[in-house]
Amino acid sequence: MADHQIIIAGFGGQGLLFSGKVLAYAGLAEDRQLSWLPSYGPEMRGGTANCTVILSDEPIGSPIVDHPNVVMVMNNPSLDKYENMVAPGGKLFVDSALISRKVDRDDIDVYYIPATQLAKDMGAPTLANMILLGAIVKETGCVSPEHLEEGLRHAVPPRHADLIDLNLQALEIGKNYTQA
């Protein structure tokens, strides 16, 4: 398995840190080396937020990622900040329902997924993050789908256990989405 250095970024309240936590728990289930580093502005909900997840087969020397090979962005400021940081040959996942501009680079793979609209269409507008996460897992193979489900089940608190199936549906929508 390859190492994956992943940045997930957008506004607070979009479930970005939760997405990273699901990936981290999936990595633990696979017995991978991992780092999960959340970061958010003082406003949290509505302010900027991001997290870094590193999944590796080797010990991780630092949780800092300067040139991620996978980036997920859910707002324009995050695209502006992280677009040029993606390592050549890396993958950039864009919520095209919230970000209208196109990426300027041609040395990375870009996936435009209208995750927020797809989440609204499924009746769960807060699950755009999980739709994008499903696409990331499909396109990168950073964790297996089985371990992703295990990570989700571990990350969802017991008081929200009734939302697991809806989250699994969102992951499936992301895995099955194909760009036009």
Secondary structure, DSSP 4 states (H G I P E B T S, - for coil): ---EEEEEEEEBTSSHHHHHHHHHHHHHHTT-EEEEEEEE-TT-BTSEEEEEEEEESS--S-S--SS-SEEEE-SHHHHHHHGGGSPTT-EEEEETTT--SPP--SSSEEEEE-HHHHHHHTT-GGGHHHHHHHHHHHHH-SS-HHHHHHHHHHHS-GGGGGGHHHHHHHHHHHHH----
